[in-house]
Amino acid sequence: MDTWYFEKRGWDSQSAVADGNRFLIANGYMGLRGTVEEAARLHCPAVNLAGVYDRHADRWREPVNAPHPLYVRLSLDARPLALGETEPVSHTQRIDYRRGVFSRHTDFGAAVLESERFVSLAQVHLLAARLKLCFREDGEAELRTGISTDLWDLNGPHLFDFAFSHGQTLLCTAVTGEKKIPLAVAQRAVCDFRCTERFETGEDGVFRVLRFAVKKGDVCRLTLLAAVFTGLDTPDPAQRAVTLCNQASRQGYAACLRESDEAWERVWQASAVEMHGDDEAALALHASQYYLNSIAPRHAANLSIPARGLSGQTYKGAVFWDSEIFFFPMFVHTQPEVARSLLRYRIETLPGALKKAAEYGYRGAFYAWESQEGGAEGCTDFNVVDVFTHRPVRTYFRDKQIHISADVVYALRRYYEITGDDSLLLAGGAEVIAQCARFYLSRATRHPDRETVDFADVIGPDEYHERVTNNAFTNRMAAYCVESALALRDIFRARPDFIAALTEKLDYARDWELLADLLGRIRKPRTRKGVIEQFDGYFALEDCSLDTVRGRLCDAREYWGGDHGVAGPTQIIKQADVIALMALFPEAFSDAQLAANWAYYEPRTEHGSSLSACMYALTACRIGRLDRAWELFEKTASIDLVGGGKQWAGEIYIGGTHPAANGGAWMIAALGFAGLRVEKGRLTLSPHLPKQLTRLRFPVTVGEERLLVTVTHEGWTAEKEE
């Protein structure tokens, strides 16, 4: 079994949307959903752009989908040969994870359509496709190909003032509605058969229509080269799009693909995990790494990754805590330059975090729960629609999930501890840490009749229980943030000028003392028989089974949390919370503590988020629950292959790829099964290899060196790559 390919046979219109996620090809700049070339809007074709947002009317702001430049529709003697209109004899879709190439083979009886396409990892504005048509009947064929503006949007439309030009190169230009950002898409076609050509423009785009006579046995080929630019990239996106299109045409499809292949090979040399012993698991892990690697912002030095990657507009294309807690680990250990980009994004969006804190009456930096460009908060007060009343439900993610600032600090400090590189701290990271600590100093709840300090009215990772007090995860992360701010003076002991400048800039002299005092006062969580109480009063909630709570649902799409959700009055939780705390700070807990908390919380966890299973798997490795760790790994790694995760929160569509689970799969393999730990240039391993595996091999970047780690049941080695 080749563990670098995934193939699906048969056509099912009902699964076309899920296939759009499953067969996604992307390069960090854009994501082209894995729909077929002729896909109608109901199948959700899209070219999703990173970092370009728009708001239509009073709807949610979300990323912009560009016009689709690889549209193709075939007919023979006026009969459509198009999926969705014509039932095929057979249909196969395939994705090559090693190269980021999507291909299809569709037998319509009268003709067979084969195609492959890619978005270039070497030239991120470039898309290309190659089609082969094998005819089994004589007739008059027609190919309609061009730039489709029949766009799929969740909360659109987002593009206006369309203009088209045609000729050797087709061009479509438009502007976004909110900020008037210009956008341009160009397409060039090259065919190897004689045909007549005419052009069509209309509300659905600009197209060239090729007509040609065919005989049984004829084989015709068509190559498409396309480019996408926006005003965020260049002052003249139209000229750049046309120029790149024409340049790629001269270069040729094969050369462009080869260039992209070489870029992908460099990515895999830095990050690919070889898993021996279970081919299906190895395929799932390669898929997970592909989905995460394909959306990494290698073209920029200061971008992060949205929670649903580039698979669509779900979750408003916003950057969540996923970036620091779930994406960051793979990149910091394999491609530190990408990790730096994720962190620079947070450094450069500090003004947005300062603004948000001030809006709520606090000092310091309160990062956006759903961060859009500039750190603007994309999260609204109403994120769920009730399935019964169809009314928006007040949620508190925006204002109560205060652990987000500490999550940012966690990644900043871990970057320094893992790499020993203090450049990010010197370039604004230290200020981020100090301002986040100042936020917790301002946000803490003090009582005149006791010494301890609470963090009240918060939400932890378990979003089913809102507005709780002393969530164990939140309190520990806040304490870690304060610890990190105080640690800056030790980190830069040799640079007193830097600390003095930081202190003066922030008027921070008194805050150093207040932070030291706060650190000693933050409430430690209560425990019962070694089990940490998730938040004050959690143990007093109804203790019932997951099946009991699920049985109380009246509609499968009901939201479980909030004031009226079925989970709220119970101990059933959405995702890892206390266990997430233990996974992030493994050295702080004994094996006995891990085992007690794992045994208590895992049966009470719905795993209603794709972020959950990997945290339980990491702790399961540590306590010897390897069979369960393996099950959770399979669930995590295969989520975008087999389909999984919730598609709806109330009436809100939340489908798409699952980058957090993709990162979690790498975390389980490297940090869990291999027990990898890197601290300031020193690598250690404490393997917990499941019986299903015979060997695990993966590269790790340590300082300036790349080491190849091999783990077997007999032991491990770490050799320098030549």
Buried (B, 14 or more C-beta within 10 A) or exposed (E): EEBBBBEBEEBEEEBBBBBBBBBBBBBBBBBBBBBBBBBBEEBBBBBBBBBBBBBBEEEBBBBBBBBBBBBBBBBBEEBBBBBBEBEBEEBBBBBBBBBBBBBBBBBBBBBBBBBBBBBBBBBBBBBBBBBBBBBBBBBEBBBBBBBBBBBBBBBBBBBEEBEBBBEEBBBBBBBBBBEEBBBBBBBBBBBEBEBEEEBBBEEBBBBBBBBBEBEEEBEBBBBBBBBBBBBBBBEBBBBBBBBBBBBBBEBBBEEBBBBBBEBBBEBBEBBBBBBBBBEBBBBBBBBBBBBBBBBBBBBBEBBBBBBBBBBBBBBBBBBBBBBBBBBBBBBBBBBBEBBBBBBBBBBBBBEBBBBBBEEEEBBBBBBBBBBBBEBBBBBBEBBBBBBEEEEBBEBBBBBBBBBBBBBBBBBBBBBBEBBBBBEBBEBBBBBBBBBBBBBBBBBBEEEEEEEBBBBBBBBBBBBBBBBBBBBBBBBBBBBBBBBBBBBBBEBBEEBEEBBEEBBEEBEBEEBBEBBEEBBEBBBEBBBEEBBBBBBBEBBEBEEBEBEEBBEEEEEEBBBBBBEEBBBBBBBBBBBBBBBBBBBBEBEEBEEEBBBBBBEBBBEBBBBBBBBBBBBBBBBBBBBEBBEBBBBBBBBBBBBBBEBBBBBBBBBBBBBBBBBBBBBBBBBBBBBBBBBBBBEEEEBEBEBBBBEBBEBBBBBBBBBEEBBBBBBBEEEBEBEEEE
